[in-house]
Amino acid sequence: MTQNPGNSTGRDETVGRENANPWKLSEREQDVLRLISAGKTNKEIASVLQISIHTVDAHIRRIFSRLGVRNRVQAALAWHGYRHGS
């Protein structure tokens, strides 16, 4: 993986892999999961992404369902494991 220096979102960009996630998360769901993993609250996520808290809630429900997890810690651990090859 390489970090794109011109990327203002701070998101990792994976070279040579399209939609590189095993759960088929949308780009926005990946943004939400990245922020969950950083310890952000739903209110903070809504503010950062400039979306409503209700939209954040909907994204989180879909993320939990797709990852097969029940809480934020499990989701963050799954994401961390994926991003770091565990």
C-alpha positions, 0 to 999 in steps of 0.5 A: 500500500502507498500513501498518496501525498496529495490525498487530503482525506489521509486515506490509504490508497491501495495500488493495483486492487479495485475496491480492495476490501473483502466485505464489499464496503462502499467508499463511504462505509470505509470512511465511516469504519476508518473513523470508528477505528480512530475512536470517533463518535457518531457525532464526530463522524457526522461532522467530519464527513458532513452527513447527518447522524442518522446517515452515520447510524445507517452506515454503521448498521450496514458495516456491522452486518457486512462484517458480521460483528456486533459492536464498534470494537469488533468492527475496528479489530476486523478493519485493523486486521484487514488493513495490516494483513492479519 
